[in-house]
Amino acid sequence: MNYEDAGVSLARADKAMVGVKKSARSTYNAGVLGDIGNFGGLFTLNHLGLKDPVLVSSVDGVGTKLKIHFGLKSHGLPGRDIVNHCSNDILVQGARPLFFLDYLATGMLEDGVLEAVVDGMAKACKENDCVLIGGETAEMPGMYHEGEYDISGTIVGVVERDEIIDGKKIVPGTVVLGIPSTGLHTNGYSLARKAMLDIGRYKLDSKIEGLNGTLGEILAVPHRSYYRSLIDLVHAKKLQGLVHITGSGFQGNIPRILPKGVSVKINRTAWTVPKIFNLIQEEGNVKLDEMYRTFNMGIGMLIFSAPGDVANIRSHLESKGDIAYECGKVIEGNNEVVFEG
């Protein structure tokens, strides 16, 4: 026997790596030392001119949203999901991305799939001023269903120590602004799939009134990045706090940045919840609080701002083609999230 007899083809991997290396190299900047394929990626901070740099890192996956991409064969989109998700996770502490590393595992490499996934990562990295510096591809026969794979990503960013956003300045009276999401982003898909595909018996190609596309197209829309809209405000020190609304929704994410003695009141009538969330709630008979505990409900990022800075923040976001809803305020309390409306 040889390795290929056991189901692992080094020839397929070598063929795929030609396109992978090309995509990765397209993201390189002055910080990269070495080349793709080394045992470790080398990156220098010298070109950034930072005074007191602090590294910020995060790792995450795409979860069961991959099931949607498998069904649609939209393999270029999961890479955008994971890069943007990770970029947002370090942005909330004020960090700009430096480099990204990916991991893809599958039972058998299929022609064009790895290349498409990594190409999506590379495009998202460039949009986030980030380098795709390395990764790992694992071909593991018997571990995954045919045509399926899993991906995860690790991001490393940097922030000047005096620009770190830690929520310590949040006080009663702080205004909470919400920036729209592009859909479900990368969270809640197990519930969404159960409600829409199993209980509702819709198909990915179903056309539903009120949705601007098929069900599959709406569910596959990539997780958006807030980096370009917010990084200048970070440098200007205009933000008291940022919250990325991901898994566990509003109730699970907001308390992560609150200092002692405060809570947050969210006005659920401050924005229009996109139709897809209403459909999931109706088909799955999901309680309203559970929806806000699971999904972003159309708001992907929350900004905590002093009242006097709200106008300037909104003006800046408009200049970036973005909008912000005044959807809540900080009150005295015990690190809870309460809703009105």
Order of alpha helices (4+ residues) and beta strands (2+ residues): alpha-beta-beta-beta-alpha-alpha-beta-alpha-beta-beta-beta-alpha-alpha-alpha-beta-alpha-beta-alpha-alpha-beta-alpha-beta-beta
